[in-house]
């Protein structure tokens, strides 16, 4: 799968409209997390370490569609947790497709074959199946033997029913370039595109030892791209982002390019880093101190080279410098010679740890709401008893 012409035109038109209207900051992809609950416990995940009261929370269909309308981005990614656990996921996707937004439904595929009947094939919908490389790497990543076979089976089942399928691959330290190259060969044979990115070091992830530092990331992807010359892999990223992964571009991230809406609200500042929440998208854009985040500015961002932070930067670079971008696309990714200068880390502010306070605040709100609902039910029961007695 490559990015369709329909999607390229829609996104290109949207970006040019933002430019013509003088918008400095605008979203490209809405990261819509309708829940955090998952049926896996991957070693690199920082999204499921919550109390049950939070893991049991869901965004409603209305909340999801309101977020899509409020944000206005031409593309919507639905990660999680595992979105297919959400009982109304079919309605959510149907509502987004009806708005002619491009939907990437991210899934570990354990429930995909069972849930296919909930969806209809559409040029605006594709499944993004979590597949972290060849079998040994994927099963280790998801901490489940047989996970690879289940994912591949679901991919084939979805394709047989006319759905477009992509795979998303997260790369960790210790993943040999040769194995990544073999995986990309296999993905091409399967007829699926690949979204690939180094894992982000979530502070709550169970395993902190396997996240890639920036230098290792660049060296690894240079090796991968060197092995892939003239293979025409179906990698669904811009050539400028891939050139960045190989160490040839000195980019700063664009956190507002992929804003996140989840059960807490609009997450500040980005999908990977939750350090506060806004009630509305407008509030997110206007009150977030964007200059306080990013590599070289904040310790938690030091090693991040993930696509959700940098693909929007690459898109901006393509718009601002089309000839430079065309040159990269024409020549291919440089895999030898000096790399672009690294961002200075000497002035970054130290990490702040606010996860627990955010969780406790949300738990307090949940308990307060439950108490109000319980009181309202008791009052209704009492009123009904009084009414019966009076009759």
Buried (B, 14 or more C-beta within 10 A) or exposed (E): BEBBEEBEEBBBEBBEEBBEEEEEBBBBBBBBBBBBBBBBEBBBBBBBBBEEEBBEBBBEBEBBBBBBEBBEBBBBBBBBBBBBBBEBBBBBBBBBBEEEBBBBBBBBBBBBBEBBEBBBEBEBBBBBBBBBBBBEBBBBBBBBEEBBEBBBEBBBBBBEEEBBBBBBBBBBBEBBBEBBBBBBBBBBEBEBBBBBBBBBBBBBBBBEEBBBBBEBBBBBBBBBBBBBEEEEBBBBBBBBBBBBBBBBBEBBBBBBBBBBBBBBBBBBBBBBBBBBBBEBBEBBBEEBEBEBBBBBBBEBBBBBBBBBBBBBBBBBBBBEEEEBBEEBBEEBBBBEEEBBEEBEBEEBEEEEEEBEEBBEEBBEEBEEEEEEEEEEEEEEEEEEEEEEEEE
